[in-house]
Amino acid sequence: MKIGFLTACLPQLSLQDLVKWAAGQGFQALELAAWPSETERDYQARQIDAANFKKDDAKRIKDLMAKYKITISAMAYYENNLHPDLKKRKFYIDHLQHVIDTAALLGVPLVGTFVGARTDISPTENIKEISKVFKKIVSYAGDKGIKIMIENCPMVNWVQFGMPGNYAYSPELWSALFNEVSAENFGLNFDPSHLYWLGIDYIQAVKYYSKKIFHAHAKDTEMLPEGTFRFGIFGRQIDPQPWKSGWWRYRIPGLGAIDWKKFIATLQESGYDYVLSIEHEDPVWEGSVEKVKQGLLLGVKHLAQFVLQ
């Protein structure tokens, strides 16, 4: 198993600078962010210009990765592919296809995204619409030898306050999605941090869905007792912010409640032997390039204790 990180945490750095730094710190893989220039997302970056990517770009990047002995574990572009504004939805899906094309040119096997959500229809209707949208996306990817993976983040308050923005955050929804889109190249970018604060057993989830885990994120969750007292499980109601509930927060691996030794062992026992990719969304270790880098180094130091390479 290799340890890497999602490059969305360092949007200020060029790909060359990122790769050189990552290799020098012992990272073995990068999950490359490939958002378009026009985006309203936070935690996003564009180390790869997928909309304008050509064969010559692919050769240059392959040579760079080979020089520093770094693997590209996946391409990352997480948007609401179910957006009710059909013009925006088309833009997101068109760019996702560019990312899939880029992955194919680079020989990268995985592309990560969200299924998304519509808040104007029921959860059951969302699943049906996801089925229609993603059967086409997954088929397009499959024709190019690419697997599509969905991260299990609820994205609460992202689309509408109090509502999930990504209907792929629980075993109930995964089973529904995989029943609707039964393709072999449709699976999960598995992140235990979301499951923890949702009260879902992330170890049991690994065992049950092991065949659908294409890639794994390493992000921790810290519970905040004072926030639980003040806000309760529905989170901050006055001045709400996406994924900032007030009663929990994301942390670098080792600074929260996830049992990484047990999680990694369970992944390995279940047959997973690919990449553990740190997704840095820790508010304590952000605010500057140097602080983000320090956070990543804390993460790799903690995870390396438990990874058999």
C-alpha positions in Angstrom: 0.0 0.0 0.0 1.3 3.5 -0.9 0.7 6.7 0.9 -0.2 9.8 -1.1 -2.4 12.9 -0.9 -5.1 14.8 -2.8 -3.5 17.9 -4.3 -6.5 20.1 -3.8 -5.1 21.3 -0.5 -2.2 23.1 -2.3 -3.8 25.1 -5.2 -1.0 27.6 -5.1 1.7 25.1 -6.3 2.5 24.0 -9.8 2.4 20.3 -10.5 6.2 20.3 -10.9 6.7 21.9 -7.5 4.2 19.6 -5.9 5.8 16.4 -7.3 9.3 17.5 -6.3 8.2 18.3 -2.7 6.1 15.2 -2.3 8.9 12.9 -3.5 11.3 14.5 -1.2 9.0 13.9 1.8 8.5 10.2 1.1 5.1 10.3 -0.5 4.6 7.7 -3.2 1.4 8.8 -4.9 -0.7 11.9 -5.8 -4.4 12.2 -6.4 -4.4 15.1 -8.9 -7.0 17.8 -8.7 -8.5 18.8 -12.0 -11.1 21.4 -11.4 -11.9 23.9 -14.2 -10.8 27.5 -14.0 -14.5 28.5 -13.3 -15.6 27.0 -10.0 -17.3 28.0 -6.8 -15.9 25.1 -4.7 -13.5 25.4 -1.8 -10.9 22.7 -1.4 -10.3 22.6 -5.1 -7.3 23.1 -7.4 -6.2 22.7 -11.0 -2.8 21.1 -11.2 -4.1 19.5 -14.5 -5.9 21.6 -17.1 -8.2 18.8 -18.2 -10.2 20.9 -20.6 -7.2 21.6 -22.8 -5.1 18.4 -22.1 -3.2 16.9 -25.1 -1.0 13.9 -25.8 2.1 16.1 -25.5 1.0 17.2 -22.0 0.6 13.6 -21.1 4.1 12.7 -22.1 5.5 15.7 -20.2 3.6 14.6 -17.0 4.5 11.0 -17.3 8.2 11.9 -17.6 7.9 14.1 -14.5 6.3 11.4 -12.5 8.9 8.8 -13.6 11.7 11.2 -12.7 10.5 11.5 -9.1 9.0 7.9 -8.9 5.6 9.2 -8.0 2.3 7.4 -9.0 -0.8 9.2 -10.0 -3.4 7.3 -8.0 -6.5 9.0 -9.4 -7.9 12.2 -11.0 -10.1 14.3 -8.8 -13.1 16.5 -9.8 -15.9 16.6 -7.2 -19.0 18.6 -8.3 -22.8 18.3 -8.2 -23.4 16.2 -11.3 -27.1 16.2 -10.5 -27.4 20.0 -10.4 -31.1 21.1 -11.1 -29.8 23.9 -13.4 -29.3 21.9 -16.5 -26.9 24.4 -18.0 -24.6 24.0 -14.9 -25.1 20.3 -14.9 -24.0 20.1 -18.5 -20.9 22.1 -17.7 -20.0 19.8 -14.8 -20.5 16.6 -16.7 -18.7 17.9 -19.8 -15.7 18.8 -17.6 -15.9 15.4 -15.9 -15.6 13.8 -19.4 -12.5 15.9 -20.0 -11.1 14.6 -16.8 -11.9 11.0 -17.9 -10.1 11.7 -21.2 -7.1 13.1 -19.4 -6.9 10.0 -17.1 -7.0 7.8 -20.2 -4.1 9.8 -21.8 -2.1 9.5 -18.6 -2.9 5.8 -18.0 -4.5 6.7 -14.6 -7.2 4.1 -13.8 -9.5 6.1 -11.6 -11.5 9.3 -11.7 -13.2 10.5 -8.5 -16.4 12.7 -8.3 -19.7 13.1 -6.4 -23.0 11.9 -7.6 -24.5 15.1 -6.2 -28.1 15.9 -5.2 -31.3 17.7 -6.1 -33.2 19.2 -3.2 -36.4 19.7 -5.1 -37.1 16.0 -5.4 -37.2 13.1 -2.9 -34.2 10.9 -2.0 -35.8 8.0 -4.0 -36.2 10.2 -7.0 -32.6 11.4 -6.6 -31.4 7.8 -6.8 -33.4 7.3 -10.0 -31.9 10.4 -11.5 -28.4 9.5 -10.5 -29.0 6.2 -12.3 -29.9 8.0 -15.5 -27.0 10.4 -15.3 -24.3 8.0 -14.1 -25.1 5.1 -16.5 -23.9 7.4 -19.2 -20.9 8.7 -17.3 -19.8 5.2 -16.3 -20.3 3.9 -19.8 -18.2 6.7 -21.2 -15.4 6.0 -18.7 -15.6 2.2 -19.3 -15.0 2.7 -23.0 -11.7 4.3 -22.1 -10.7 1.8 -19.5 -11.4 4.1 -16.6 -13.3 3.4 -13.3 -15.5 6.0 -11.7 -15.4 6.3 -7.9 -17.7 8.3 -5.7 -16.5 9.8 -2.4 -18.9 9.1 0.5 -19.1 12.7 1.8 -22.6 13.9 2.7 -21.8 17.5 1.7 -24.4 18.8 4.1 -25.6 22.4 3.5 -23.7 22.4 0.2 -26.8 22.5 -2.1 -29.4 23.6 0.5 -29.2 24.2 4.2 -30.0 21.1 6.3 -29.9 18.8 3.3 -27.2 16.4 2.0 -25.5 17.5 -1.3 -24.2 14.0 -2.3 -26.5 11.0 -2.1 -23.7 8.5 -1.6 -22.8 8.8 2.1 -24.2 5.6 3.7 -24.4 1.8 3.1 -28.2 2.2 2.4 -27.4 4.6 -0.5 -24.4 2.7 -1.7 -26.5 -0.4 -2.1 -29.2 1.6 -3.9 -26.6 3.2 -6.2 -24.8 -0.1 -7.1 -28.2 -1.7 -7.7 -29.1 1.0 -10.2 -25.7 1.4 -11.8 -24.4 -2.2 -11.6 -21.2 -1.7 -13.8 -18.0 -3.2 -12.6 -16.2 0.2 -13.1 -18.5 2.1 -10.6 -17.3 2.1 -7.0 -16.2 4.1 -4.0 -13.4 6.5 -2.9 -13.8 5.3 0.7 -13.3 7.9 3.4 -13.9 6.8 7.0 -14.0 10.4 8.4 -17.5 11.0 7.1 -18.8 7.7 8.4 -17.5 8.4 11.9 -19.4 11.5 12.6 -22.5 10.0 11.0 -22.3 7.1 13.5 -21.7 4.5 10.9 -19.2 1.7 11.7 -16.5 2.3 9.1 -14.7 -1.0 9.9 -17.9 -3.0 9.1 -18.4 -0.9 6.0 -15.0 -1.8 4.7 -15.7 -5.5 5.2 -19.2 -5.3 3.6 -18.2 -3.1 0.5 -14.6 -4.2 0.0 -15.2 -5.2 -3.6 -16.4 -1.7 -4.4 -13.5 0.2 -2.7 -11.4 1.4 -5.6 -9.4 4.0 -3.6 -9.2 5.1 0.0 -9.0 8.6 1.6 -7.2 9.3 4.8 -8.9 12.0 6.7 -9.7 12.0 10.5 -12.6 13.3 12.5 -12.4 15.1 15.9 -15.5 15.3 18.0 -16.1 18.6 19.8 -18.0 18.2 23.1 -18.6 21.9 23.6 -20.0 22.1 20.1 -22.3 19.1 20.7 -23.6 20.9 23.9 -24.1 24.2 22.1 -25.5 23.0 18.7 -26.6 19.4 18.9 -26.3 16.9 16.1 -28.2 19.2 13.6 -25.3 21.6 13.9 -25.0 25.4 13.8 -28.2 27.0 12.7 -27.3 30.7 12.8 -24.7 31.6 10.2 -24.4 28.0 8.9 -21.5 26.9 6.7 -21.1 23.8 4.6 -19.4 20.9 6.4 -18.7 23.1 9.5 -21.3 21.9 11.9 -19.6 23.1 15.1 -19.8 19.7 16.9 -17.1 17.9 14.9 -14.3 18.8 12.5 -12.0 17.1 10.0 -8.4 16.6 11.1 -5.1 15.2 9.8 -4.8 11.4 10.4 -3.8 10.8 13.9 -5.4 14.0 15.4 -8.9 12.6 15.5 -10.9 9.5 16.6 -10.3 7.2 13.6 -8.4 4.0 14.6 -6.0 4.0 11.6 -4.2 0.8 12.7 -7.5 -1.1 12.6 -8.8 0.6 9.5 -5.6 -0.1 7.5 -5.4 -3.6 8.7 -9.0 -4.2 7.7 -8.4 -2.7 4.2 -5.4 -5.0 3.8 -7.3 -8.1 5.1 -10.1 -7.3 2.6 -7.7 -7.3 -0.3 -7.1 -3.6 -0.7 -3.5 -2.9 -1.7 -3.5 0.4 -3.6 -3.2 4.0 -2.2 -4.1 5.7 1.0 -4.5 9.3 0.0 -4.5 12.0 2.7 -7.3 14.5 2.1 -6.2 17.6 4.0 -9.2 19.6 5.3 -7.8 20.3 8.8 -8.6 23.9 9.9 -5.7 23.8 12.4 -3.1 23.1 9.7 -4.2 25.4 6.9 -3.9 29.1 6.0 -0.5 29.0 4.3 1.4 26.6 2.1 3.9 25.9 4.8 1.1 25.0 7.4 -0.6 22.7 4.9 2.7 21.0 4.1 3.3 20.5 7.9 -0.1 19.0 8.2 0.5 16.5 5.4 3.8 15.5 7.0 2.0 14.9 10.4 -0.4 12.7 8.5 2.2 10.6 6.6 4.2 10.1 9.7 1.2 8.7 11.6 0.0 6.5 8.8 3.4 5.1 8.0 3.4 3.2 11.3 0.6 0.9 10.0 1.2 0.6 6.3 2.9 -2.5 4.9 4.7 -1.5 1.7 
